[in-house]
C-alpha cells in the first residue's frame, strides 16, 4: 500500500464527517453538553459497571461512515462471530495461517473509523510477519450489518465477543492474546482492556480517552442521551483509568498535540493504581505515524510476552 493510498484512505473519515454527514438519514445533534477540564475518576471497576449500565439510545441506526463490501482480502479468511445476546452475526477477517505444533499468539486489531475496509487490513502485514494470527472484527451497524451504532459502548460487547471467537480459533494460544487499535479502534482498545483479563497487553494508537472531547468535536456521532454525563463517562477511559487489566502502551503522533494532556492524565491515574502503562509519541500525524506505531506495538507485545 503506497503512502498516497494510505493517506487517501484515512482522509475518508474526515471527509465523511465534514462533508457527508448532512447526507445521513439521522438528524444532527447539537453539542450542548459541557466538557470538563478534568473528567472525574470513577472508583468502580469498569467491567462491573458494564454489567449494570445500559446506554439509552435516542437515535437508532447504522454507523455513520460510508463503507465497502466486506469481501475478504487475499491473505485473509472471512469468518463470523455472534454478539449481543447472540442475535447479531458480525463479520471478521482472520489472517490465513497454518496450524503448527506450538499454538500461535494472536492480535485482535480494531480498525479506525466506523467502517472496515481493505485499507485497514493492508496495515496488518507487520503483525503477520512477526508470527501473529490477526483478527479484525467489524462491529454492529458497520458495513451494512445488523445492530445499532452507539458510539464506544455497545461496540465493546462486540469486541469482547470477537475476543472469544479469536481465543477459540484452531491453533491460537488463548494465553497469548493481544489487542491493538487505531483512532476509534484505539478508544475501543482502551475500554476493552478495562473489561476483560483475556489480553496479555494492549496498544491503543491515537485513541481518545475522553468521550466528552471526542463528541464535542463529532456531535453528529452522538446517538445517546447527552443530557446524562454518565453516558459520556462510560465511554471515557479517563474516568476508569484504574480499571486496566493488562499492561498498556498508549501512543499517538507528534502532530496530535491535542492528545498530550489526556494521555498524561490517563497514565498518571493508571500508575497510581499500580498499572503498567507506557506513553509515547511517534513522529507524524494521525495517519503518517501509524506504520511506526504498529511496529512499536509489536515490540511492546514481544517484551510483555518474553
Secondary structure, DSSP 8 states (H G I E B T S, - for coil): --HHHHHHHHHHHHHIIIIIGGGSSS------S---SS-----S-HHHHHHH----BSS----SS--------TTEEEEEEEETTTTEEEEEEEE-----SS-EEEEEEE-STTS--HHHHGGGHHHHHTT-EEEEE--TTGGG-SS---SSSHHHHHHHHHHHHHHTSTTEEEEEEEEEEETHHHHHHHHHHTT-S--SEEEEES--S-HHHHHHH-GGG--B-TT-HHHHHTT-GGGGGGG--SEEEEEEETT-GGGHHHHHHHHHHHHHTT--EEEEEESS-TTTTHHHHHHHHHHHHHHHH-
